[in-house]
Amino acid sequence: MRTYDFIMVRFGELSTKGKNKSDFIRVLFANIKNALKDFQGVTLESRYDHIYVHLNGYDYHSVVERMQDISGIQGLSLVCRVPNDIEEIKSASLELIKQEEGKTFKVKVKRGNKRFELNSEEITRIVAPVILKNTDLSVDVHTPDILLNIEVRDEGTYIFAKTFPGAGGYPLGVGGKSMHMLSGGIDSPVAAYLLMKRGVKIECIHFASPPYTQEAVIYKLIDLLKKLNRYQPQIRLHIVPFTKIQEAIYDNAPESYCITIMRRMMYRLASKLAKRRNCPVISTGESVGQVASQTLQSMHVINEVTNIPVIRPCATMDKLEIIKISEKIDTYEISIRPYEDCCTIFTPKAPKTSPDLEEAIKFENRFDYETLINDALNNIEVKIIE
């Protein structure tokens, strides 16, 4: 019985990148190679229009499952390659379509090799009758149960009827790098995933306030990042000591302004670390209006401390949409573990939802926050999660 020996990688959005397409494909090729390094014997072949994964005897299920996590892939087609010979094409087409389930079929032919003696229509007229004669299938050109694709290229003819969806987006790394503010909640891991899907690598910054926050929060973050390693194999986590800054805020500002000033300090720290680590942007899991610090007025006052662009992938999503993605990427159950970070531990009873910028600056000027920020930056703990 003839089997599928290749996986054809479809590019989707990459096909629109024009002159940059080859660079994107090069990055995607490297990402696929890295993702499949445990599948010894599997090899890759890159061409302008597709990347081909040679299975070399491997069961396709596990390879496809791993590749579905790689951003930049629109679809994955199981492919059998035969010589550019019409008898080989007929034989392979019949064998492969017999392995599929359904009652109707359609043959779709592309002839990229214009030197082949038959055109697309002629190939269809030869192959379709063979299938009709030797199976119980009937033709449906509009909504077939089985779509048999035949692509005639210079190096051979590719035949396939089974396609799996990919992650979409762009290859990881082509979009640069972001300093991502990671809490232990539901939103920030989802935002990280959405960034990776658009080709942006992340480094993470987390603000720890021992003894008010537990050490278990860090283990929770590590478990979250291990889930995200499916999409980015290595993630750097910067753990910033935030206790002294937080205590100074609560000693010098009214309770209603503490969250606003705390977030302003976090943005200052993230901005300085982003510059140090060559990250041109900061990213967060913020969603408009979800909590007091995420109203538009609060965002305006908090954002005032930085001139680095802030990306908020979850900004327009409601909580149910965010939860749905967190369940898809398998972070939800970790996110709801009852270990709180500094944002939840110190939540005031009545936080300002429309803080005044001048008031926030006035309260901040009551203490030497620059010294505290620099001290925190000099005492960061770094963990590499991979």
C-alpha angles and dihedrals in degrees: 000000000000114000138193110268101175140046112215112211114215117207105205108177092020089069089072097054097094113190091008093056095094091052091050091049091049090055092045091050090054091047092051091047091052093046092052098043091113091058097080111201096028109120135191133224121192125207131168095258102032145008115230123208112205106215094197092196099323119134105254096220097075093041093051092046091054093046093051088073093058114101117225095046116111098182144350120220124193106229139193114200120207134171118276093265123122094221091054090047092051093047096047093044092054094046094048097045090051087063092059128085121234146081102243135045145183129202115220117188132192119185107200090161102072091186091069108110096232126060125222096267093049092050090051091050091052100044101041096059090051090056093045092050097047103038139042091244124120129205122262113172095184109044108005121178088221125035109196110200122200118186118183111204136167094263096044146303120292118209123188142156103169121077130172126199119252130210093263122207125084132316113275110263101027090094097054125236136304133201099230121203103223123194126174093255136101100262107056097056088050091051089049091053092049090051092050089050088059091053097262118137117213140215114191132224121196128183114221124193109188132210088025092053123048128243086236088075090068092052088049090054091049090052090049092051092048087060089050090050085081086074100029114027096207127032127180115218119200112198109200120200102234104166099100093047092049093049091050090052093053091045094053109029134058113259093249091062098042096093092048093051092042090055091047089055091048091052091050090052093045091049094052092046091046090056091047091051096042095247110150093198142035121221134196142177093241119145120197112262096355094121136003094270091053101060113113092251091050091048090051093052094042094046092053092085095065138051092194112107114256118213118203108185093179095046097116099032125104121226095261092055091050092048091050091057092044089055090048093054092041098241099112099086091049093047093056095054107126098248111117130210128216093274093061098035092058100038109142122226094242111021120186111260093185104035121184115237095217091050091051091050091048093055093045092053090062090080139034098256095162092065091047091049093050091047090052092049090052092054102048117143114218126206125183112214115198 
